[in-house]
Amino acid sequence: MTRFRRHPILLLIALALALAGPSAAGAVSPAAAEPVAFVSADHSDPGAQLQKTVTVPANAVAGQTLLLAFTHRTAVAWTGPGGVTGWREARSATTDFGLTSTVWTKTVADGDAGATVSFDAPDYAKGMLTLALYSGVDPGPGVDIAYAVDAAETTVHTTPVLSGRAGALTVSYWVDRGVGTTSWALASGGTVRDVALGTGGGRYSSLLADSPSADGPVGGLTAETPAPSQAVSWTVVLRPTAPPSVPGPTKVLVIWEENESAVTAFPAMPYLTSLSTTFGKATAYRGDVHPSLGNYLVAASGRGEDTCGLHDPLPALCSLPGQTVFGAALAAGRTAKTYAEAMTTNCQRTNSPRYAARHNPWTYFPDEAAACTSLDVPLGTTTAGELADDVTNGTLPDVSMVIPDLINDAHDGSLLQADNWLRQWVPVLMSGPDYRSGKLAIIVTFDEGIGLDQNVPFVVVSPDQRGRVVNAPFDHYALGRLLTDMVGVAPLGGGATATGLRSAFGL
């Protein structure tokens, strides 16, 4: 009998994450004793001026936290913030429709209360300056932040999703420049704290809201304008003081894509690109060999790059003796699994219309045939099947690989199809208890590049990765070394001399 179980809570979380984009970051931890709280807000006149100013609330207390957001035309060289010192730029967004929106944070110092914060322009110009004050924020660092930029004019503007924490506060901020925004309506969740509305052509407007955070995904809120506009939408998670520590990942899941160099893959895959900038990436990661099979074998076993002297042979023509990382993990009392899309039977050693055995390395090792038959399984869908069940139940194995089918790995399909597949699956993986507790690291990489350009994408999605960039050179032998390191077994084959990816990413 075919099993089909729906997971409605997981599906709703995954849908919210996918719609809002992939900017989830941070980690989940138990509740703090004192939650973060909103205190006060102020905004400047959005009209044309030589100087924009806001005032630090008179009741501000040393140790509280200020958020400052300034949005203006990129072409206008504003200077600031001035008048109050100690600002730290948290993040800046420069859009393709000519706006720059930047957020700063600051811990209130003695003497700041009642002071004026200013930005100066070389000539009269419009802009939007907003200040907000909060209490109970961890002073260093207590802020997670992400932005989303509307791709086209719309009346519905959605903030990105981050990982929340009980006791934190999720701040949502929208700002646009257009000709028809006369109001903002908060369409989902939260308490409105400040609204600013300009007039005339090229008017600026903004909406500030917040809501208590819980463990799990937060953000993904929508606000509506009466006329279409392009906005920058921000999500800021203000973490409480003395947050509990988050353990590092103990599980690793590798998603394989096919046949593209980084220089062409990233521009064609906006979701993967946003994962790489929000979490972690290696900029000099390389495939090892043409064609595909040798790369998979190297990562799984540290050897087999020559593929028995044949061009992508089936397992029956290239049986490899010895152990894989999956078998080594099982022998050490750890867990392992492969999930292959479009595979019709466990550990399938022959091809079918959208399944290629050469992309499933465990099938080449007859010494582990019994384990492969049991644990090399069809993927299923985002709502039912082996992977969805393991995500929901928090039973993902210590080491695993996910093999998309020939369309969704970009081998026979497009990079956009592969990117959309990631957009559907990665939020599902992130919504499960393994990821939300900080146990799971997700890796997305490609088997090989194009021609002589073997530099391929390598992206690490984990709660403890926040914009990490690793520039040292690595390859699939290093990936194999990472997998054995994560499950505490000796490196296999060429992995013994490979540089450690685990330390490079702090996993």
N, C-alpha and C positions, 0 to 999 in steps of 0.2 A: 504494500500500500504506500502510495506517495505521501510523504509528510508535508503539510503546509500549515505553518503556524504564523500568525501575524503577531507583531510586537507593537501595539499602538503607541505606547509611550516613547519607545525608541524611535519609531517612525516620525512622530511629531517633532521630537528634538532634532532629528537628522534633517527634516524638511526646513525647520527654522534656520539651522546652520547653513544649509545649502543655499537658501534664498538670500541670506545676508552676506554670503561670502565666507572666505576661509580664514578670517583673521582671528581665530580663536587662539588664545595664549594663556599662560599662567597655569596654576594647578589648584586642585580642590583640597581643602583641609577642614578640620573641625571648626566649630564656631568659636569666635573670640568673645571675651567677656563683655566688652563695650563696643557696640556697633558705631560705624561712622555716621555722622549726621550733618545735614545741610544747616548752615547758619544764615547766610545772606548773599545777595547778588546785586550787581550794578552793571549798566551798560552805557556806552557813549551815545551821543547823537550820531545817527548813521549818515547824516547829510554831508555835504562838501565842507571841509574844514582844513586848516593848516595843521591842527593838532587834535588828536583824539585823547580823551581822558576818562578815567574811571577812578573811583575813590575806594580805598580799603575801608571796610566798615569800621565805624567808631568802636564797636564792641569786639573787635578782633583781639584775640588773646595769643600771646607768644606760644608757639608750638602748634597752633592750628595750621591748616593748609589752604593756600590760595591756588585756584586755577585761573589762568588768563588765556583767552582766545582772541586772536586778531586775524581778520580776513580782509584782504584788499586785492586790488588789481596787481598782478605780478609786475607789470610795467612801471608801477609807481614805487620809488625807492624810499619807503618809510624807514625811519630810524626809531629804535626803542627796543624794549621798554625802558623808560626813564623815570626818574623821580623816586623810585624804590629799588633798592639793589637786592641781589641774591636770587634772581630768577634762573631756572634751569629749563632750557628748551626740551620738551618731552617728545614732540614729533611735529613735522611740517608736511603739508600736502600741497603740491603745485599741480594744478589741473590743466588739461588741454583746452579748457575754455577760459583761460586767462586769469584764474584766481590763485592766490596763495593763502592758505589757512594754517596757522601755527598755534600750538598750545604750549604754554609754559606752566611750570609749577614752582611753588615757593613755600617754605616754612616761615610763618609769621615770626618776626623778630620784635623785640622791644622797640617802640617808637614807630612801628608801621601803621598802627591804627589811625585812621583819619587822613593818611597820606594820599597824594595823588599819583597815579600811574599814567604815563603819557607816551604817545607816539607822535612823531613829527614828520610832515611831508614837505617836499620841496615846493609844492604849489597846492592850491585847493584841490582836494580829492575826497571821494567818499570811501567809507570803510566801516567795518563792524568790529567793535571792541567790547568784550564781555568779561566780567570778573565774578568769581564765585568763591565763597569762603565755607570751609568744612572743618568739623572737629572730629577727633578720634582717629586720624589717619596716621598710619605707620610712617614716620618721617624719613625712612631711608632703606630702600625705596618702597613707597607704598602705593605706586600708581602703575596700572597696566592700561595701555591706550592703543586704539586702532581707529582708522578712518575708512570711509567708503565714499567714492565719488560717483555721482550719477553719470552713466554713459551717454544719456540723452535727456532732453527736457521731459519732465514728468511731474505729475501732481502728487506722487507718492514717493517719499524719500525714506530709506531704510538704513538704520545704523548697523555696523558690523557686530559680530558675536565674539565675546571673550569668555573665558572660564571664570565663573564667580566663586565666591567664598562666603559662607555664612558670616554675618557681621560686617561685610563690606557694603559699599554703596555703589550702585551703577549709575553713572551720570551720562545722559544722552544730550547731544548738542547738534543742532542743525543750523546751517547758515547758507544763504543763497544771495545771488545778485541777479536782478531781472527787471521786468517792467510790470508784472501783474500780481505780485505777492502782496496781498492786503491783510492776510491773517495766517496763522498757523493753527492746525488742529492736531492734537495728539491722538492718534488712532488706536494705540495699544499701550496700556500699562503706564505707570509712572505718575508723578506729581509735577505739574508745571511750576517752575521757579522764576522764570524770566522770559519775557517776549519783547523783541525790539522790531519796529516796523519803520522802514524808510518811505520816501515818496519820490515821485518823478521817475524819469528813465534811469536805468542803471541803479535802481534802489537796492539797498541791503536790508535783509531781515534775518532774524534768528529766533530760535526757541531753545530754552534750557529746561531740562526736566531730570528727575532722578527717581530711583526706586531701590528698595532694599534688595541686596543680593542674597542668593542662596547658593548652595553647592551645586555646580553644574553650569550649563551654558546660560549666559545673560546677554542682553543687548538684543539685536534683531528687531528693534522697535521701529514703527513707522509713524511719520508725521506727514500731514497733507497740506498742500498749498492750493488756493483757489484757481491758480493759473499755472501752466507748466513752467518749470524752471529747472536749472541744474544746481544741485546743492552739494556741499561737503557735509557728510554726516559722521559724527564722532561718537565713540563709546569709550568711556573712561571708568575703570574699576578702581575705586579708592579702597585699599585694603586697611583693615584695622590694625592698631598697634599690637605688637608682640604676636604676630601670627604663628601658628604652629609650623614646625618644619615639615617639608614635604620629602618623602623618600625618593631616591633616584629610580629610574626605570629598572625593572628586573626582567622584562619581556621585550622581545623585538619582533616586529612583523615587517617583512620586505615585500613591497609591491614592485613588480617588474613591468617596464615598458620596453618598446622595441625600436631599434634602428634610427636614432636621431642624435645629432650633436647638440650640445647645450646652446650654441649660438643660434640655432634655428628652432629648437624645441621651446625655449622659454617665451619668445615673442608670440608663438602660436598657441600657447597654453596659459591663459591668464590665471586660472585657478592654481596651477602648479607654481606659477611665478609668485603669487601672493603667499602661498605656503612657504616658499623659500625665503621670502623677506620677513615674514612674521616669525618663523621658527628658526631653522638652521639650514645651511647649505655648505657643500664643499665645492669650491670653484675650479679645482684642478683634478677632478676625479675622471678616470679614464677606463674605457673598456679595454679588454686585453687582446682580443683576437676577432677576426672575421672567419666564418659567419657566427650565428647565434650560439650554438650549443656549448662551445668551449667556455664562454663567459659564465653560463649557468653552472657548469660543472666545477669551474674554479671556485665560485662563491660557495658551492655546497660541499666541496671536498678538498679544495686546495690543489687539485690536479685534474687531468683530463683535457687540458687545453688543446691537445692535438686531435681529439675526437677520433682516435683510432686510425688517423690518416684519411678519414672519409669526410665528405661534405654534409654536415648535419644528418648523420645516420640515425635510424631508429634504434631503440634500445637493443633489439635482437641482433643488430650488427655491430654493437659497440658496448658489450657488457664490461663494466669496470669492477675489478675486485676491490675489497676494502670498505672503508667506513665513510659515511657522510656526517655532517654536523648534526643531522636529525638522529642518526643512529647513535652518535656519541652522546648526545643529550639524553636519549632514552636509557643508555647504559649507565649513565651517572644518576639516574633517578629523576631526571627532569622531563619535561614534556615537549613534544614537537609535532608539527602538522604541516601539510601543504594543502592549499585550497585552489583548485584549478577550474576556471570557468569553461563551460561547454564540454567538459569531460563527462563521458556517459557512464563509466564504471570506475571504481577505485583503482588508482595506480595504473591508469590506462597506458599501454606501451605502443599503441598504434594511433595514427591520426584519425580525426573525424572532421567534418566540414569547418568548424571554427576552433578546433583544438589541435595544437601541435605538441606531440610528445617531446620534441627537442627543447621546449620551453619548460619542461617539468623534470628537473635533474634527478630526483629521487628514483625515477623509473629505470635508471641506467645502472643500478647497483644491486645485483642479484643476491649478495650476502645479506641485504636488508629487505628482501622481497616480502617477508611476512609483515614487517612493520609498515612497509609501503602500502601493502594491500589493505591494512587496517586504517592508516592515518593519512594517506594521500587521497583526498576526497574531492568530490565536486563542490564548487563554490556555493551554489544556491543564489538566491536573490537578496536584496537589501532587507527583506522582511521575513524570509523563510529559508531554512537550509542550515548547513553546518556552520558557516561563518557567522550568520546572523544569530544563531543560537548561542555560540560561544561568546559573542560580544555581549549579548543580553545577560547571560548567566555569569559573566566575569570569569570565564574559564578559557580564555585564549591561552594557547600553549606558550611555553617559555621562548621558543624559537619557531617561527613559521614563515612561509612564503605564500603570497597570493599571486596567481598567474591569470591575468585577464585573457579573454579569448583573442583571436587574431584580428578582430575589428577593434576591440576596446584597448588593445595594447599598442595600437598605431601601426602594426605590421601590415595589415591589409586595409585598415581604416585610416582616418585622418587624425592628426594631432588634436584637433578640436574634439573629435569623438572620444579619444583617450582622456582628454581633459575633463569632458563632461562625465565620463565614467568615474574619474577621481572625485569630481564634485558631488556625485551621488554616494560614493562609498566612504570616503574619508570622514565626513561628519558622522556617519553611522559608527565607525570605529571609535571616534572621539566621544560619542555619547554613552559608551558602555562604562561599567565600573572599573575595568582595568585601566583605561586611559584617565578617567576622572580622578582616580586615586593616585595617579602619578606612576603607575607600574609599567605602562606600555609606551614604547617608542615605535613610531611608524617611519619606515624608510621608503622613499620612492626613488628608483633609479632606472636607467636604461641599460640594456645588455651591451650595445655597441653604438658607435657613432657612424657618421657617413664618410666614406673614403678614408683619407688620411687623418681626418679630424676625429680622434677618439675621445675628446673631452665631452663627457655626457653629464646630464643633470644628476645630482645626488642631493636629496632633500631629507632632512630629519625633522619629523613632527613629534614633539614631545613637550609636556608641560614645562620642563626646565630649559627649553630653548627659546630665546627671545631675541631674534635678529642676529643670531650667531653666524659669522662668516669664517670658514676655515679655508685658508689658501694653500696649505701644504698639499703635495701630490699624493693621491691614493688610487687604488684600482680594486678589481673584484677579489684579488687575494686578500686585500685589507678588509673587505666586507666579510669574507669568510673568517678572518681573524676576529672581527668584531662579534660574529655570531658565536664562535667558540668561547670567547671571553665572557660574553653575557651569560652563558650557561655553565661557566666554570670548568671547562674541559680543555685539554691540551690542544694547541693549534694543529690543524691538519695540513699536510703537504706544504706547499709554498706559503701558507699562512704563517708558518713558524718564523719566517724572516720578514713578514709584512709589517709596516708601521701601524701602530694601534689607532684605529678610528675611535675607540671608546674613550681614550683620554683626550683626543682632539675635541670631541663634543661633550666631554664631561659627563658621560652616561654612566 
